[in-house]
Amino acid sequence: MRSMWKGSLGWGMVAIPVKLYGATDDKKISMHQLHTECHSRIKMPRYCSQCDRQVETSEIVKGYEISKDKYVEVTESDLDTLPLNSLKSIQIDAFVEKVGDLRYYKDCYFLSPEEVGVKAFVLFVKAMEDAGVVGISKISIREREQLCCVRPFEGILLLQTLHWTDEFRDYGELIPFATITDAELEMAGKLVGAMTKEVSLENYKDSYREALIELINAKLEGRTIEAAPAPPKQDADLAKQLLASLNAITAK
């Protein structure tokens, strides 16, 4: 794999040279916009209205708008000289047992050591495993500083970027209220119990992506595919829905 970031993992006074790798692949099927009349692809040209012409990528720089049509130009070399330790270092600030609020988690990356830092890296991973903790730090990638945590993962480290707390949305108005009976709660508990089992997430597949590929192949071959059947109508009585669900699960 090709690394996307190089720097050091700071642990007290120990600095371990490490590389960062993407931990997942996006298997999303990309589609383009077409003109319905001629089926030509709709393009989005980079166009400068002042010069009245299209421009190349090499002619483009970033700019921060300070007022209408006035910008401060920011170059790649400017970004590389920002006074941030997180540009080239992941300095562990503290260890915690877990990051409890699931809203924090964003993307996953692998951290692996440079050859010169293997022993210190292995020691760091084993010490974290024995203590059952994760490390809290910051890292600057993709032109922004991000809160992150690192945790042992099958011999390497898994770095997970985290949302900043001020990015959380208030959800108070979304909390619903309803009156439920003891009988409904008991039946719901039985249904949850009946559906609780050991599962392997490896057995779950992206059915939408597979169906989309089949649709594309069918169109190429002049075939039609059957639409999914409409879901059966549900009984309005919640207790009857729960009972029917429980009977269906226990009948398997």
N, C-alpha and C positions, 0 to 999 in steps of 0.2 A: 504494500500500500504506500501511497505517497503522503508524506506528512503535510499538514496545512499550517503548522505553527511550530517553532522551535524556541526553547527558552530553558528556564530552570524551575525545578520544584523546590521551594524553600521550606525547610523543616527545622525550626530553631536556627542554629548556625550552619546547618548542613544544606548545601545547594546541590541538587541532583540534575544534571543535564537531561532534558526529556524532549520528546516529540509528541505532537498532538495529531490524532487521526480521526476521521469521521467513523462513527460506530455503526451507522445504518446507511442504507441506500434508499432513495426515494424511487419507488417503482411506479409512480404516477404516469399514466399514459397522457402524453402531451398532444393537443390538437390545435390546429391553426384556424384562423378566421378566413372564410372564403367569400367571394362575391357570388351571390346566388345566381346571377345572370350568366356568368362565364366560368365560374368555379376557379377563378384565379385567386391566389393567396393575397390577402390584405396585408400590406407592409406598413411598418411604422418608421418612416425615415427620420433620422436625426437632422433636424432642420433649424437653421438660424434665421430668425425673422429679420434681424438687422442687416445681415449680409445677403439675404434672399437666396440661400443655397443650402444644399445638404452638406453635412460635415462628417469627417471621419472620426473614429474613436480617438485617434491620436491628437485630435484638435480640441478635445473636451477636458475640462478640469472641473472640480467641484467648487461650489460657491454657497456661502451662507447669506441669505437675504436679510439685510439690516433695515431696509425700507423698500417701498415699491420701486422695482427695477434697479435697485442698488445692492451690490453684493460684495462680500469679502471673499477673495479667492483663496482656496485652501488646497495646496498641492500634496502629493504623496509624501514628499520629503518633510513637509510641515507636520503631517500626521505621525511620521516616524520619530519626530523630535519632541513629541508631547511629554511633559514631565510626569510620566506615570510608570511606577514600578511594574504594573500589571502588563505592560507592553511585552516584556521579555521574561517575566517571573511570575510564578504561581506561589505566593507566599502564604503558607497555612497560618491563619490567625488564631484558630481555636479548633478543638475537637468536640463534637457533640455525638450523642447516641443516635440521633436521627433528625431529619428535617421533616417535621410532622405534617405541616400543611401542604397538601398535594398541589395547591395552586402555584407553589414556587417552581416546580420542575418544568424545564423547557427541553433542551436538546442534549443528546448523549455523545461523548467522544471517548476514545481510548487514549491513555497516556502510557508511553513506553519509554524506557531509558536509553540514552546514548550508551555506547559500550563502556565508556569510562565511568559511568555512574551505576552500573548494574548492581554491585554489592550493596550500596546505600539504598537503592530503589527496593531491592528484595527485602532488606531489613525493615524499611519503612512500611511496605505492604504487610509483612508478617506482624509487625508491632500493632498496626491498625486492626488486623484480623483478630489478634489475641485480645485486644481491648474492646472490640465490637463497636468501633466508632467511625465516623466520617469526618473529613476535614473541611473547614469552611475557608474560602479564599476569594480572590477576584482574578479575572483574566481579561485581557483586551484582545478580542478577535472580531473580524467583520466590522471594523471601524467603530466599535463601541466597547466600553468596559462593562463586563458582566459579572455579577455575583455567581459563585459556583461552589460546588462541593465535590470532593473526590472520595471514592470508596474502593476498597479492594474488590477485584472482579477476576476470578479464575487466573491468578498469577500476575495480572497487570492492574492498572487503576482505571476506573471508569469516572470520567469527569462529566458532571451534569451541570449545565448552566441553569441559573435560577432567575426568576423574576425579582425585581426590586419590590419591596413591600408597597411603595407608593404607586405601583402599577396595578394593584388589586382594585377591582371594581366593588362597590358596595352592592350587596345582594339582599339587603333587608326586605325590600319591597317585593322580592320574588318568593319569599317563604310562604307556602300555602297553609291554610287552616281547614280542617275538616273534622267532623265528629265521627269516630269509629266505635263500633261495639266490641265487647269482649269476645264474642263469637267470631267476628271478622278477624280480629287480631290473632286469635288462636288458630284459625284456618290458614291465615297468611303465614304464620310461623311454621305450620306443618308443611306448607308448600315450599318454603325456603329450605326446610330440613330435607325434604324429599329430593330437592334439586342440588343439594350440597354433595360434591364428590370430587375426586382427584381428576384434574384435567391437565392436558399438555397444550400450551399455547401454540406449539409447533403444528398442531393439527388444524388450526384455524387458518383459512385462506382468504385472500381478497376476492370475494365472489363478484364484486362490481367490476374489478379490472378484468377478470376472466370472462365475464359476460360481455364487456365492451370489446374485447379481442374477438370473441365469437361473432358479435354483431358486424365488426369490420370485415372479418373473413367471409361472412355470409353475403355482405354487399358486394365484395369482390367476385364472389362465385354466383351471384344472381339468385341467392336463396333468401328465404324469409325465415325468421325465427318466431317461435310462439312467445307471446307475452306471458308474464307470470300470472297465475290465477289470482283473482281478487280475494282478499282475506275474508273468511266467513264473518257474518254479522255476529257481534257480541251481544249476549243477554245484558240488559240494562242493570240487572240485579248483581251487585258486586259479590255477594255471597255465593250466588250460583256460578259466577265466573271462577271464583276460587275453588269451589267444589269440583267443577268440570276440569279445571287445570290439574288439581290433585289426583283425580281419577285417571286422567290421561297419563300422568307421570308414573303412578303406581302400577298401571296396566302394562308398562313396557317390560 
